[in-house]
Amino acid sequence: MDSILSEYTSVDPTTVSVWFKACNVNDIPENGGACVKYKNKQIAVYHYKRKQTWYACQNLCPHKMEMVLSRGMLGDADGIAKVACPMHKKTFSLESGENLNGDLPAIAIYPIKIEDGFVYIGFSE
Amino acid sequence: MKTVIVVGNGMVGYKFCEKFRAHPANAAFKLIVFGEEPRPAYDRVHLSEYFGNQDAKALELAPASWYSDNNIDLITNERVTDILNETQEVRTISGKSFSYDYLVLATGSAPFVPPIKGVEKEGVFVYRTIEDLEEMLSYAAQIKAIKPDGRAAILGGGLLGLEAGKAVLDMGLEPHVVEFAPKLMPRQLDTRSSNVLQLKLESMGIQIHLGKATNQILGESVIEGMDFGEDDQLDVDMLIISAGIRPRDELGKTCGLDMGTRGGIVVNNKMETSIPNIYAIGEVALYNQMIYGLVAPGYDMANVAANQILGNPEVLMPADIDMSTKLKLMRVDVASFGTPYMPAEKGLSIIYENKTKHLYKRINVSHDGKTLLGGILVGDANDYNILHQMYLNNMSLPENAEELIVGARGDGGSAFGSAMDLPDTAQICSCESISKGKICGSIKEGACNSLKDVIGLTKATTGCGGCKPMVVDLVNETLKSMGKEVKDVICEHFEYTRQELYGIVKVKNIQTFDEALDKCGKGDGCEVCKPALASIFATIYNDTANKEAVIQDSNDRFLANIQRNGSYSVVPRIPGGEITPEKLIVIGEVAKEYNLYTKITGGQRIDLFGAELNDLPAIWKKLIDAGFESGHAYGKSLRTVKSCVGSTWCRYGMDESVSFAIELEDRYKGLRSPHKLKGGVSGCIRECAEARGKDFGVIAVDGGWNLYVCGNGGATPKHAILLAEQIDNETVIKYLDRFLMYYIRTAAPLMRTAAWLDKLEGGIEQLKRIVVDDSLNLAEELEIEMQSLVDKYECEWKQAVECEEMKKRFSHFVNTEERDDNMVFVPMRDQKMPEPWTN
């Protein structure tokens, strides 16, 4: 099971080699998320409208290894943008990936940009 | 650097290490600890739990790494055999020597085995260590293999003996407790409370034999029974001896320490023995000519010895040791404090006894009626904390002292006043030695602002947790006295209770979550306030969960319950549990087509599991075309109204329970509430619909329906309480409208009706006044609100499958038609199930 977790590591914006054109901005609900597929990876994409920003992270919740984070609820804890897993309400920072209400491993965060109405996610491979 | 050697790694020896290393001056000392058992110190008080889970680690007070982290050399499996006090050395069984500057004897005690003929026979055990338990377990398993109805006796009806009784019950043998005295727990209980406890234990399957002196153990080489003389015998296959303790004082004898005539190492109030630099603590120490077999005085002794060695000579053992105890024996509360029983010339007692409920309460008061001298509680020890504090602090009694145990007449109030009446010195958390003054002071001096702060700063409640209710009261009362309001605000984004927020949303006509944040909140919201506001919007405007899907709890957003592997379950509404064969066939066909696991639910409907997100709209389309609607199994909303078959078919039925259940379920379907709602309708008092286990229950009686409210199953089951009797259908609906609407308006998020009623000031009587007598003049408003919600009902699944935009929500990926390949099912009993979690 750990092997699937190891497929996801955060990508530093400076090391992006591929900007993957993931979807139309309208495919992602405002203040909510959806999932895109890139090669064999599942990436959760969120349109955090209240902060006028977008986030991308692994769809895999490291708690029970289910592909569900894109269905989670957005919010903030002391100003830090976070997502709550729909399974057991584990919350993760969308900025650092850190588990905010427990000691689970951090989730991987991916660079994201919007151009001409499309969502692009940055990968380094 | 000086060396402290601790002999004994039991609970008290461990506490010594903990207190020692927590002291600021401890760094100048090396600490070596010897334990003769193979593992580090464990919680002997809860030893019987080992029978339930056989998890020795769970009993550990601290893992082995704790000792190394704290710079303590822990040497287990090594018994100290000699003390050479001339040279200040100890020698161990393997011949090693260690020098000490200070020696602390915490060797504890061993079970006392009375000199009964035949006590050496196979099948006779003592109850003290995890190893003892392991031997007992394997022996019990052998017995059970050849004799499934085997019996085990426990010799000794004291505290530990009754614990052992539970252990025998857990092992699957029939327990028999044999006590020499004419009552149970002779030190703590009087005869009447012993009788009450005996009744309770016997009702749980533990046989009690009092006043029995065991003459001999019967059997060849293996125990077969016990002989009490005069042809009185008991056949047993196993015997556990728990007849008291004897101090493990052999080290003291050999090195010439002063000893008590019946054993124990004599200590003074500094825990010093008769030889300099040697201390004794715990059950080996004889203090005030007494061996204290309780853990609390042992812990005090550990603290005194640590402080004496570390140079705080003013820390001394008090002259009077409080022997008060409170424990749960097999879920039965037993407590005694002060002098539990006494002759009339010393004090007078007030006794409340109720054998039908296995309750006994006794308090002893002084002749002038002013002070509490002690007491006993069996069956319900909720008042122990405060009674114990009144006793310890010599507080004056209320005029009618009986109210301390039977409650004040009238409004169900308590006679205690509040925890605030205690003196500042009252020790609230005895595990961490935190006084009332310290708790209240931490708030008054501004260091703390909430319960969380107080717990963080003082560590109160972090031990056994028994003091939590008092700490909560103290914190709330102190905050209140300083003019700070204490309330259950929703979360960091909304500084309001749900009820207040409901009022604001309604008055300001707030329509969306962002509008609510802008008008009365801050930040961006979270997983707590979003569903709470969604529920409030639903109550005020009766929009379905489709309106603002992203603020709904995940299950509401996808209109289905997420299951273990990220698949969903589908539950169509089957009102009252009534369904036609045609509809049953449709459910079967849909389940076959989409390969869904099917199961009958507790609410008399059918759950279809294992649906992929992408298939949900198609599945629901088929169900809706066949006449089904959403069952709202995913929502904090009305689930089902369960029914029995009623007078339509049943020869006992008094009324048509199915028809009425369907009517109620149709009326309240789609109603969003602070938590899920369940109802039931039974056609007679046999109550086959289990209506009293529901948030609302209706039972047919002669002359109409009885209406019960605020029951639930779940983790804390509660029977619903009678709200009105012998009323007709229209009145049931009228009262239910008022009751449900009032609950929905005023409850906190995720608070079910039972918990809500507990919090409602005035309880069921107040609820009757509001719902039946309309004391708040609200009835009409509540009925109108409910009627408007009923009128606006729409099936949210029908909305979703008829709208292309909404259907977009139900696809796992937005950039491909592919399905989630991480979702795995495995076969089970001709159906499928999710692959089990491995972590």
Interface residues (C-beta under 8 A of the other chain):
Chain A: M1 I4 A22 C23 D27 I28 P29 E30 N31 G32 A34 C35 V36 K37 Q42 V45 Y48 R50 K51 L60 K64 M65 E66 M67 V68 R71 G72 M73 L74 G75 D76 A77 D78 G79 A81 K82 A84 P86 M87 K89 T91
Chain B: E492 H493 F513 D514 L517 G523 D524 G525 C526 E527 C529 K530 P531 A549 V550 I551 D553 S554 N555 R557 F558 I562 R564 N565 G566 K808 R809 H812 F813 V814 N815 T816 E818 D820 N822 M823 W837 T838 N839
